[in-house]
Amino acid sequence: MTIKKTARFAGLSYLSIIIFGIFSHIIVRGNIIVSNDSARTAANILSQETLFRMSIVSDLLMVLSYLGLGICLYFLFKPIHKKKCHCSITAKCYWSIYDGSKYVQSIYCALFIKRFTISHCI
């Protein structure tokens, strides 16, 4: 891959991080999560479950875009300073694993809310 294509892919990764982040954090969670009211938040998650799941998928795509950005930046800056690039990509990988596990945990929380509500009503 040429430097120009790698730089374009890095720019596309930045753009996708911004779009996925705005969708999941501002548009979806801004309407679903009610601060200091967990019962209302749980009710909102149950009533808008598909939208909540779409925000989790958007978060996971944001993490993958961040990882793709790290790989692109590694190849762009490797000729300049190889050791710093290794440290940077390692940090991005650890962050992606950490952040991705948080979003997978959100899926389990949504399933727990749904299961608890269904079993509690029966």
C-alpha positions in Angstrom: 0.0 0.0 0.0 1.3 3.4 -0.9 1.8 6.2 1.6 -1.0 8.2 0.0 -3.5 5.3 0.3 -2.4 4.7 3.9 -3.0 8.3 4.7 -6.4 8.3 3.1 -7.4 5.2 5.0 -6.2 6.9 8.2 -8.4 9.9 7.4 -11.3 7.6 6.7 -10.7 5.9 10.0 -10.7 9.3 11.8 -14.0 10.2 10.1 -15.6 6.9 11.0 -14.6 7.3 14.6 -16.3 10.7 14.7 -19.5 9.5 13.0 -19.8 6.4 15.1 -19.0 8.3 18.3 -21.6 11.0 17.6 -24.3 8.4 16.8 -23.7 6.2 19.8 -22.8 8.7 22.5 -24.8 11.8 21.6 -27.8 10.7 19.6 -28.6 7.4 21.1 -27.4 7.5 24.7 -28.4 11.1 25.1 -32.0 10.0 24.6 -31.9 6.7 26.5 -29.8 7.3 29.6 -31.3 9.4 32.3 -28.8 10.6 34.9 -29.6 9.7 38.5 -32.6 7.6 37.5 -31.6 4.0 36.9 -35.2 2.7 36.7 -36.1 5.1 33.9 -32.9 4.3 32.1 -33.7 0.6 32.3 -37.2 1.3 31.0 -35.8 3.3 28.2 -33.4 0.5 27.3 -36.2 -2.0 27.2 -38.5 0.2 25.1 -35.7 1.1 22.7 -33.7 -2.1 22.7 -32.9 -2.1 19.0 -31.6 1.4 19.1 -29.5 0.6 22.2 -28.0 -2.4 20.5 -27.2 -0.3 17.4 -25.3 2.0 19.7 -23.3 -0.9 21.0 -22.5 -2.1 17.5 -21.6 1.5 16.6 -19.2 1.6 19.6 -17.6 -1.7 18.5 -17.1 -0.3 15.0 -15.6 2.8 16.5 -13.1 0.6 18.4 -12.2 -1.3 15.2 -11.8 2.1 13.4 -9.5 3.2 16.1 -7.4 0.0 15.8 -7.3 0.5 12.0 -6.2 4.1 12.5 -3.4 2.9 14.8 -2.2 0.4 12.2 -2.2 3.1 9.5 -0.3 5.5 11.7 2.2 2.8 12.5 3.0 2.3 8.8 3.0 6.0 8.1 5.5 6.9 11.0 7.5 3.7 11.1 10.3 5.1 8.8 10.6 8.1 11.2 10.9 6.3 14.6 10.2 2.6 14.7 10.5 2.2 18.5 7.9 4.9 19.3 5.6 3.4 16.7 5.8 0.0 18.4 4.8 1.6 21.7 2.0 3.5 20.1 0.4 0.5 18.4 0.8 -1.6 21.6 -1.1 1.1 23.5 -3.8 1.3 20.9 -4.2 -2.5 21.0 -4.6 -2.5 24.8 -7.0 0.4 24.7 -9.1 -1.4 22.0 -9.3 -4.6 24.0 -10.3 -2.6 27.2 -12.8 -0.4 25.4 -14.3 -3.3 23.4 -14.8 -5.3 26.6 -16.7 -2.4 28.1 -19.1 -2.5 25.1 -19.5 -6.2 25.3 -20.4 -5.8 29.0 -23.1 -3.3 27.9 -24.7 -6.1 25.9 -24.7 -8.4 29.0 -26.3 -5.6 31.1 -29.0 -5.1 28.5 -29.7 -8.8 28.5 -29.8 -8.9 32.3 -32.2 -6.0 32.4 -34.5 -7.8 30.0 -34.3 -11.2 31.7 -34.8 -9.7 35.2 -37.8 -7.6 34.0 -39.4 -10.6 32.3 -38.9 -13.0 35.2 -39.9 -10.4 37.8 -43.3 -9.8 36.0 -44.2 -13.5 35.8 
